[in-house]
Amino acid sequence: MNELKKKGMTIAQKILALKSGKRRVEAGEFVEANADLTITNDTSGHLLVRTFRQAGIPRIWDSEKFVVCLDHLVPANNPQTASNHNLIRQFVQEQNIKHFFDINEGIHLHVTVEKGLVRPGMLIPGNDSHCTMFGALGAFGTGISIPETVELLATGKLWFKVPSTMKIDLFGSLSQMVTPKDIILEVIGRLKADGAMYKAVEFSGDAVKTINMDGRLTLCNMAVEMGAKTGIVEPDETTMDYLKGRTDQQFHIVKNDPDAVYERIESIDLSTLEPKVSLPHRVDNVVSVNEVKGVKINQAFIGSCTNGLFSDLKIAAQILQGRRIGASVRLIVNPASKEVYLKTLNEGVLEILIESGAVICNPGCGACIGATKGVLGEGEVCISSANRNFRGRMGSDEAKVFLASPATVAASAVTGEITDPRGFV
């Protein structure tokens, strides 16, 4: 008993304890927790609506705690998609859902964050595997299935197994043109796709304080690519500054106990980090950019919920300013949201990208899922700032997708082959 009292709790444990009405919870324990919010998008939303109706549930538990956003196949790419969108819109009206964002707002994950709906200490299970991204603001975000989401919409509660926590201790400083995307690729390359299976991954250390919110969102977004249940950054001044003007709602800042117990601690010296690339067709197949430099590309993509933010487009513009993309290359850019689109427009970033030869698409998922824009043909090669490079992810099963930072993608678009962006400093 004394031993238990000495053990501190991590952020993930504390949030699940708070939401399940317990003073403390242990890793491996099962708890029924009250969710603060849940979300869905158009690719899963129409299935969610049909399943909800088939279950005979008349009303969702709280119309203000459900976010619906159309972002993957926008505008609609075929009659079936259009019908699915209209089904979702009808459900939104029926259920009087307050937080609905149609095809003009952008990626549901970012829109939810930008609108101040994600706050520290919240529990947000959502209908997308990359809901881990919400941990960038000190929340517990995680992906759940459609049946689980139906249960959550009906009751406001869901059962969770309390995850153990791994700490990624970051120290040192990033070199120019080395970015948070390179950090998370390094982590995934070390731990592999199953290295954090059903664990909370906490990004910590002195260097985290130097990473802006865009970078933190990137880190937590891709935590799921190593199997994590959630990715978390402890709230600090950067978190508070980001939330200013975005919400007037109260929130509970949850921090680690000084004696919190971690299953594993992985330390990374950022000063030694080089630009990284994931080779087809596995996210965890990570090498330094110079190990694959010279590989010819047909397409370059900057966007997705991982790297479609202002910082991402700005660093690409720094490389592309005064330059043109290679004659045999297509550069496709998808701002993550309307907010990002307008900021890049107002600050001249989009002008630089367009003058370089880039095609700017509407805010949304775009080429990441290979459904409406930037579809790859047989034998084509793409370097992408997205989060997944599985076979067939962006089109043909015979295409190859390399993952890299927006800086590496932009540099490669100029030369027509995979290129170290540090050469452009």
Order of alpha helices (4+ residues) and beta strands (2+ residues): alpha-alpha-beta-beta-alpha-beta-alpha-beta-alpha-beta-beta-alpha-beta-beta-alpha-beta-alpha-beta-alpha-beta-beta-beta-beta-alpha-alpha-beta-alpha-alpha-beta-beta-beta-alpha
